Amino acid sequence: MSEPLSSEAAAEVVRLTASQVAAAVESGAVSAVEVAQAHLDRIAAVDDDVHAFLHVDTEGALAAARAVDERRSAGEPLGPLAGVPLALKDVLTQRGIPTTAGSRMLEGWRPPYDATVTARLKAAGVVILGKTNMDEFAMGSSTEHSAYGPTHNPWDLDRIPGGSGGGSAAALAAYEAPLAIGTDTGGSIRQPGAVTGTVGVKPTYGGVSRYGLIAFSSSLDQAGPCARTVLDAALLHEVIGGYDPLDSTSIDAPVPPVVEAARRGARGDLSGVRIGVVRELSGEGYQPGVEARFREAVELLTSLGASVTEVSCPHFGYALAAYYLIAPSEASSNLARFDAMRYGLRVGDDGEHSAEEVMAMTRAAGFGPEVKRRIMLGTYALSSGYYDAYYGSAQKVRTLISQDFAAAYDQVDVLVSPTTPTTAFRLGDKVDDPLAMYLNDLCTIPSNLAGGAAISVPCGLSDDDLPVGFQVMAPALADDRLYLVGAALEAALVDRWGGPLLDRAPALEGASS
């Protein structure tokens, strides 16, 4: 058994990128067990303050790491992410590991099977550290709607880390894991990425299997990679992506060459790339510092050889309203399965109440206020007499938005915008104002409605010294374009800053670095 890493060496290990960790493990410079232990120690040191994790699987992580070390010792080839720790959003099933989707409704449930994403991570030798906090059933933009308490943004512990995947993004920004998995229904990977200074990708709908993903809105949900660099996100994308016969919406097509695109983009030449700035995603309601960093990033892309034009997508202004009819409608159907008969929580099963009463009491006790709000909204939108007026109309708007994208992509290769209108707001500021909370997803929702791909890359700090995200959107199955442009922007900005943006984040209390 190897000696434990010194505190100084462990502090260096947790700041490595995923590709650096994999290279170090493969060369024998450090063992996978040492890497896993360094991250587990980091979680123990800072997660009481951050609350990124709902469950840490110490025993499972160390066992997975030992298996990687044994394969290396036996001379077996290792994959590109073998031995790299990862934080898994609690909406994806992992055999035998508590999985709650951030809800009391599933408290104590241990799935009997792995999601396809989980199975592919295990097969690739990725070390799963545990399950991350999230808004209940992925409904929210701040991770304040988790039944287990909010996650805190490592840049400022009084602020939100975005949602619903705030736990996954915060784990990256707090150096608790170099990789994470999120899910993106209306921006739940990209928005947390933007407000924590990390990279988040929503792959093409159907590009990553949804088998084993606890459904919120089935026509919108998409699992995807979260990382601290664009290349790391691409490496993870290739591991989890690809056709899955267990998912009827999975696309039977090769994963686009995202890693090759990320490496090419990092060389900084965007000659011939046509970029469209979406006119409708700016102006009133956008924080001045956010718009300033966005404009600077666009100028930087121009200096790298890209041609930049303004593009109009006239129906994007209706995207938010359409989304908040379609997503709750599908949620009201998907969440009907949580009825106290099959999963998790059961209330009132004392022989004195009927099955219907047990169902009603369980759902009243198990679902939080945001979930109840969306179930009622969706049920109303689908009800007899209102279906055509609400859900049907929203689907027609969805078609118009897809047509906006198609027309835009006739002119340009990718579209760009700020990822979010503002930086991270303070915890509690918008809990009592759902409409204000929903506006945080203004820029990210159109891609979900159209089924395209999108990435958020850090592009600087706003006037409040908090991170700003730069969004790149691409057509379905053109995910490689995201990585090409995202990596070029990242490389140019890191060169300008003299290091990654996360180096400017304040140190956390209890941290060893």
N, C-alpha and C positions, 0 to 999 in steps of 0.2 A: 504493500500500500504506500502511495506517495505521501510526502509531508504536505501538510496544509500550506496554502499560499500565505505569504506574509500579508499584513494588512495593506501595505503599499502596493504589492503585486495584485492583490484582489481588487483594489481601487482602480488600478489600470485595466484589469480584465473587464470590469463591468462597463467601461467606457469604450471598449472596442466595438467596431461595427460587426454585423453578423458575418460578413465575408472575411473579416480579419480573424474572428473567432474560429471559423471553420478552417482557415489556413493554419492557424496556430495548433489546432487539434490534430489536423492531418500531419503536420510536420513533427509532432511530438513535443513542441515547445511548451505545451500545457496539456493536461489531460481533460477529457470531457467532464470527469467528476469534479476536478478543481474548478472548472468554469461554472458548473451547476452550483457547487457549494458557494462560490463567490456571489452568485446572484441570489441564492437563498439567504445568505447573510445580509446582503443589501436590503432584501425585502424585510427581513427581521428588524433592520435598523431604521427604515424610513416609512414603512407602510402603515404604522399607526397614525401617522400624520396624513399620508396621501390617500389611503384606503382604496388602492387600485384593485386589490384582490379580495374575492369573496371566499376562496378556498385555495390553500397552497398545498400541493401534493409533494411533500418533501421526499417521501419514500419512493414514489413512482418516478420522480425526476432523477434521483440518484441511481435508481435501477436502470433507467433508460441511458443515462450517461455511462454507466459501467458497461453496458452492452456495446456502446460505440467504442469505448477503449479496448474492449476484448476483440472486436472486429479489426481494429487497427493493429493490435498486437499480433493477430493471426495473419496479417498481411492482406486482408480483404479490402477491396476498394471502398472508399467512403463517398457519399454524395456531397453535393456542394454546400449543404447546410447541416451535415452530420455533426452532432455535438453542440449545436447552437440552441440556447434556451429560448423559449417562447411562452407568451402569455395568451391564453385562449379565452375569448369572450364567452360568458356563461350561457349563451343562447345556443351553443353547439354541444351536442352530446359527446360524452367521453365515457366509455364503459367503466362502470363501478365508481365514478367520481361524481360527487354532488353537483347537480345541474338544476339551477333554479330560474333562469331567465330574469333574475332580479326580482322575483315575485315570491310572496308567501305561499301562493297557490301550489308551488312545486317544492316547497321546503322539505328536505329529507329525501327527495327522489334521486336515485342512483340509476342512470340509464343502463339497460342490458346490452347496449350496442354502441359502436363508434359511428359518428357522422363520417361521411366520406372524406371530408377535409381532415378530420382527426386521424383517420386511418392512413391517409397519405402522408401526414406529418410524421407519424410513428414509423412508417415504412422508410422515410427519408432519414431517419436517425435524429430528427429534431426532438429536443428535450422539452416536454411540456411541464412548465413550472406550476401551473394552476389555472383557476378560472377567474376572470376579471369582472369587476362590477359594471353595472349597466342600468339604464332606465328600464323599468319593468316592461317585459315583453318588447323591448326596443322602442318604447314610445316616449320620446322626449329629446330635448336638445341640450341637456345640462347634467345628466346623471344625478339629478336631485330626486327623480321619481323612482329610484331603487328602493325596494322595501327594506334594504339593509343599510340605509344611510348613504349620503352623498360621497362621491370621490372629489378630491381637492386638486386643483391645478398646481403642479410643482413650481410654476413661475410665481404664483401668489396663492397661498393656501386658502385665502378668503374668496377665491374666484372659482368658477366652474371650469371643468376640463373638457366641456363639450359633451354631446350625447348623441345617440344612446351609448356609444362605445367609449365613454370617458375613462373607464378603467383601463382599457387596452392602451389608449393614447397616453394616459398618465404613467402607466408602467414603463413606457418607452422614455418619456421625458424625465422620469425619476431614476433612470438607469437600473431599473429592476429587471428588465429584459431587453435584449436587442431587437426582438421581433414580437409581433402580436398579430392575432387574427381579429378582425372586426366584421360587422355586417352593416350594410348600407341600404336602407329602405328609402330615405329621403335626404341622405347626407351624413349618416351616422358613422361613417369612417372618415370622410373628408373634413367635416366640421370640427370634430375633436382634434384631427391632425392640425388644422389651421390654428386653433387657439392654444395648442401646446407646443408648436414649433416642430412638429414631426411630419412624416410623409404618410399619406393615406390614399389608397387606391380603390375605386369601385370598378371592378372589371365589367366587361360586357355582360349583360343579363344572360344567364345560361352558360357563361364561360367557366364558372366554378360551381361545383355541385351544391345543391341545397338539401341533399339527403342528410337528415339528422340535424337540420337547422330548425329550431322551434319557430313555426311560421307566425309572422305578424301580418304582412300583406304579400300574398304569394306571387302576385304579378310584378312586385317591386323589389322584394328582398334579394340581396346579393352579398355573399361572403367575399372578403377580399383581404389583401395584405396591408399591414401597418409596420412601419420601420422608421429608423432614423436617417436612412439615406435612400435615394432612388434605386441604386443598384441592389441594395438589400431587399427592397420591396419587389423588384423584378425576380430575384432569385426565389423568393417565397411564392410569388405568383406562379412560376413554372412548376413548383412542387405541388401546389394545391389545384392547379387548373387542369382542364381537359374533360373529355366526355365521360359521363357516368351513366350507365344503363339504369341505375337505381333512381335517377331523377328524370321524370318525363319532360322537364323543361331544359335539360342539359343539351348543349349544342354539340353535334357530332362533327367537330372540326378541330384541327390542330391548334394548340395554344400559339398565339402570335409570338414571334421571336423577341420577346420583351427584354431578355438579358442582353442579347446582342445589341438591341436598340439603346439600352441604358449605357452600355460601354461606348457605343458610337457617339451618343449624345455628350458624354463626358469629355470628348475631345473638342467640343465647343464650336463645331461648324454646322450652322443651320442653313447653309446656302440652299436655295430652292424650296425651303419650307414656307408654306403660306399660312399665316396666322390671322384669325379674325377676332377682333375685340367686340364683344356683344354689347351693343349700344344700350339695351334695356337693363343691363346689370350694373348700373352706376347711378350716381346722382343723389336725390333726396333720400335721407335715411342711412347713407353710407358715411362712416366715420372718416373725417378728413385724412387722418394718418393712414388709414387702410387704403384709401384711394391714391395717396401719394406714393406708398410703397408699390402699389400695383402699377402705376404709370412708370415708375423707375424700372420695374422688372420688364415691362414691355419695351422700353428703350434699350434695355440690355439685350433682349432677344433680337432687336433690330441690328444692334452692333455685331451680333454673331452671324448675321447674314440672312436672317428671316425677313420675308416681306410681310408687313403688317397693314391691315386695312380694317375699317370699322364695318361691322355687319349688323343688320337689323333682324331680330327674331320677334316679330310683333305680338305673338301670342304668349310669350314667356310671362307676361304680366298676369296671365290667368292660371299659371302653373300651380301656385300655392293653393288657390281655391279648389282646383281640380284634385290636387293631391289629398286635401283634407276632406274630400268626399270618397275618393277611391280607397285610400288606405284604411280609414275607419270601417268602411263597408266590408272590406275583406277581413279586417280584424274581427269584426262582430261575428263573422262566420267561423274563422279559424279558432277563436277562443271559446266557441261553444263546446269544444271537446273537454274543457276543464270544468267538469260537472260533479266532482267529488266521487264519481263512480269508478274512475280508471286511474287517476294520477294523484299523487301528493295529498294535499290537505282534505280533510273531511270534518265538517262541523255539524253537531246535532244528531249524530248517529247513536242515540241512546234508547231506541225502541219506542220513544214517545212521539217521534216525528215521521211523516211520510217521506218517501224518496224525493218527492218534489220539494218538500220543505228543507230537506238536507241539502239538496242542490242549491236552493236559493240562499240558505244560511251560509253555505260554504263560499259561494261566489261573492256574497256581501262581505264576508270576512277576508277572503283571499285576495281579491283584486284591490289595487290602490285607486285613488281618485282619478288619475289621468287615464288609466285603462278603462274605468267605468265610463268616463266622459266619452271616450272614443267608441266604446261598444254602443252607447246610447245614440251617438251621432250616426254611426254606421247603420244601426238597426232602423233608425228613422229614414235614412236615405234610401234604404232598400225596401221600405214598407210599401204595401199596396197603395197605389194612387200617387206615390212620390218618386217611384223608381225612375221613370223617364225624365222627370223634372230635375232630379239631382244626380243620381248615379249615371244615368244614360247621358245626360248633358256633359258630365265630367269626362266620360270616355270620348265624347266627340272633341272636347278641348284637347284631350291627350293626343288624338289624331292630328289636330292642327299643330300642336307643338312638335310632333314628329316630322310633320311637313316643313316646319320652320328649320329644323336641323338639316333635313335633306337638302333644302334650298341653299342653306349656308355652306354645306359641305361640297356643293357644286362650285363654290367660289374659293374655299380655303381648305387646308388639310386638318386644322384643329381650331377650336374656339377657346378663348381665354376670358377670365373674369376674376374678381376677388372670390375667394372661397366663401367668405362670410362678410356681411355688411359691417360688422364691428369686431373688436377683439373680445376676449373673455369678460363676461359681466360678473358682478359679485353674486355669490350664493344667496339665494332668497330674493333677489331683485325682481324676478319675473315669475315666481312660482304661482302668484295669484292672478296673473295676467296671461292666460294661455295664448292669446293671439299674438302678444308681443314675443312670447317664446317661439311660436311657430315661424316668425319672420327671420329667425336665424338660419333657416334652411332655404331662404329665398333663391340663392344662387345655385344650390346643389340639386334641388328637386327636378328641374327640367331633364337632366340626364337620366334620372330614374324612370320618369314617365316615358321616355323614348327608348329606354333599354340600351343606351350607349355606354361608353367607358369614360372615366374621368379620374383625375389625380389632383391632390393638393400638395403643394411643395412650399416650404417656408420661404418668405421673400423679405423678411426684415421685421423690425419692431416699429409699432405705431408710436404716436406721441405720448402714450401712457406706458411705454417700455414693455409692451406685451406683443406676442408674435402675431404676424399677419400671414394668411395663406394665399397662395396664387393657384387658381384652378385652371387646368387644361382639360378640355373635353374632346373626345374623338368619336368617330362613328363606331357602330357595333363591329366587333372583330378586327378593329384597327387599334387595339390596345398598345401596340408597339409605338405608335406615334406619341402617346402620353409619355412614355419613358424616354424617347428621343429628346423631346422638348424639355421635359422635367429635369433630366440629367444635365442638359446643357445649361439651363438656368441655375441649377444647384451648383455646378462647378464654377460658373462665373461669379456667383454670389459668395461662395466659400473663399474663392481667391480674393475677392474684394474685402471680405471681412477678416481674412487671415485665419479662418477656422470655422467650424460649424456654428450655426446660430445658437444651438443648445449650450455652447460654452459660455454664453452670456447669462444663462439662467442662474439665479441665486442658489447657493448651497442649501441643502435641506438640513434641518436639525436632526442630530443623531447619525448623520452620514459620516462615513469614514473619509470622504473626500470633499 
